[in-house]
Amino acid sequence: LIIPDRATLWVAGVEHREYVRERVAFWDRVYGYSMRCIKTMAMKEAAIDNVAAESVCTRACQVRSLDLRTASAADLDFDAPFRLSVHRNDYLTGLVLYFDVGFPAAGAAPAP
């Protein structure tokens, strides 16, 4: 069985005005009716979506790294301060969280 032994969670800032226009501003006027009450809920809801690399306007910041061979459920409940470094003059319209996984211990002895 081959499974990754390391997972790293990252956060970055994105400028995605078109997404905001489609998913949030949309509620200002729906078929001629004001639906602003739903707009507030739409802004609080997380979304799962693809983000184009050109939308990212900050450097990614590592939030958490886990050794999957030894991690427990308690390791998944955490707070992590982070600081983003902006690399272009743009609007920050959201945060994107993503993870990568790897096999750095390939060939190493199994964890106890």
N, C-alpha and C positions, 0 to 999 in steps of 0.2 A: 504494500500500500504506500503510495507516494502522496504526501500532503505537505503544504507549506509549513514551515516552523517559525516564521516571523511575519507579523502583520504590523503595519504602520498606518496611523490615521493622520491625515493632513487637512488643513483648512486654507482657503485662499479667497480673496475678494474678487468679485466679478462685476462688470458693467454689462448689463443686459436689458437695456431700455425697451427693446422690442418685447421681451418676455413680460416685463412689468406692464406694458401697454396691453398685451393680449390677456394676461391673467388677472391684473388688478384694476387698471383704468377701465377695462371692459365693463365693470359693474356700475360705473357712473351713469350710463344710459343703455339699457337693454330694451330694444324694440320700443324706444320712446319713454320707457319708465325708469325712474331713478331707483337703483338697487344698491345705493351706497351702504346700506346696513350690512350687506353681504361682503362688501369690499373690505371691511375691517376683519372679518373672519378669514377672507382669502389671504390677507397679508400675514396672518398668524400661522397659517398652515404650511408645513414643510412640503416641498415638492421633490419628486424623483424625476430627473430629466438629464439629458445629455447637455454638456456645456462645451462650446467650441473653445479651443485654446486661445483664440484671439480675444475672447471675452474676459479672460483673466487679466486683472489690472494690478495685482499685487504679487509678491513672491509668496510661494507656499510656505506655510509654517507647520512644522511637525507638532502634533498634538499629543500623540501617544504611540508608543511602540511596545508590542507584546511578544514574548517568547511563547508561541502557541503550544510548545511541549510542556510548559509548566504553569501556564495561566489558569486562573480559576474564575468562577463567575463573579466573585468579589472584585477582581481586577477590572471588570467591565463597567463598574459604577465609579466614576471619577469626575473630578473637576480639573480643568487644565487651563491656566492662563495662557494667552497667546498675544503676540504682537505682529501685525502685518506691515510690511514695508511696501509702499506704493511705488510702482516703477513707471507710471505714466500719468499725465494730467487727464483725469476722467472722473465720471460719477461712479460711486460705489453703490450698486443697487442690490447686492446680495452677497451671501457667503456660500461657497461650495465646499462640501466635505467629501473626501474620497480616501480610499485606502489602497495600499499596495501590499502584496504578499511576496515572500521569497523563501529560498531554501539555503540560507547561509550556513547551516549546520550539516549540509549534505556530506555524508561520509563520516560524520562525527559519531561518537557513541550515543546510543539512545539515552534520553533523560531518565533518571530514576523514577 
